[in-house]
Amino acid sequence: MPKQLLDKILQNKQQKKKALAVLLDPDKVEATAFNHFLYSCVENRVDFFFVGGSLITNNVMAEMIETIHSQTNIPVIIFPGNSLHIEPSADGILLLSLISGRNPDYLIGQHVIAAPILKQSGLEILSTGYILVDSGRQTTVSYISHTTPIPHDKPDIAACTAIAGELLGLKLIYLDGGSGAMYPVSPKMIRRVRENIDAPLVVGGGINSAEKAHDALEAGADIIVIGNAFEKNPALLPEIAEVIQSFNLTTV
């Protein structure tokens, strides 16, 4: 299977180009305003859509992906909460291994259940070391996964965890404060992880301002992920897109 998504991410990293992913929770997307939102994403050069979440109660993922594909050329990557969240119409899936926790179900158990379906799905599989970081409150992912996030002020633990994930062969490392994070992953932690791995680094959770986006990118994030912050501040997308473009202009 061609690795178009991974190749693009690796190429961006080699060229020192930053990327923006928008995380869409099928339970929280307003259907009436979705087409307008997609138009805004195209206008602001969003690079990827991550679709999914820790807990999905509405079975609308396929419909959402169909709408995205009909309105944009932006790749859709599933962000799964468990082995049920597989939709072959997407372009790829983050095969998340929760390496910050010690729950075997989210290290390998769910993966074993999903493996035969994934192998037949045609999805590009992006094996990802998922590192949950304390963000000031318990998030859905920490509750559902029964895992303790890495303390916010322990960058060395995050760095060693990321190194282990890379040595295990995982292709991406994802630092996440979780949905509804009170504060984002600290620049110090991002920088420490970036200094210790070669894999592309994805950072999400709590990035609800252009300043926080800038700090994450400057610290070494290759891809930043923005989620429900858009619901409270529609102007956030163009503001963060401008930050991304300012970084990328310096690499041309």
FENZIWO-V258740 format. One line per field, one symbol per residue. ss: DSSP state (h for helix, s for strand, l for the rest). phi: phi as a letter, one per 20 degrees, with the letter a starting at -180 (. if undefined). A space follows every 10 residues. Layout:
# FENZIWO-V258740
ss: ???
phi: ???
This chain:
# FENZIWO-V258740
ss: lllhhhhhhh hhhhllllss ssssllllll hhhhhhhhhh hhhllllsss ssllllllll hhhhhhhhhh hlllsssssl llllllllll lsssssssll lllhhhhhhh hhhhhhhhhh hllsssssss sssllllllh hhhhhlllls llllhhhhhh hhhhhhhlll lsssssllll llllllhhhh hhhhhhllls sssslllllh hhhhhhhhhl llssssllhh hhlllhhhhh hhhhhhhhhl ll
phi: .fdfffgfff fgffemeecc ddedegfdee ffdfffffgf fffdlfebde dqrfbdddec ffffffffff dbdffddfde eafeeccfff eabfeedffe dceffdebgf fffegffffe fnffedfcee dedgcnbfdg ffffelceff ggdcffffff ffgfffffof ecdcecenfm gfbegfgffg fffgfdcdfg ddcbnmedbf fffffffffp fecddddfff febgffgfff gffgffffff ef
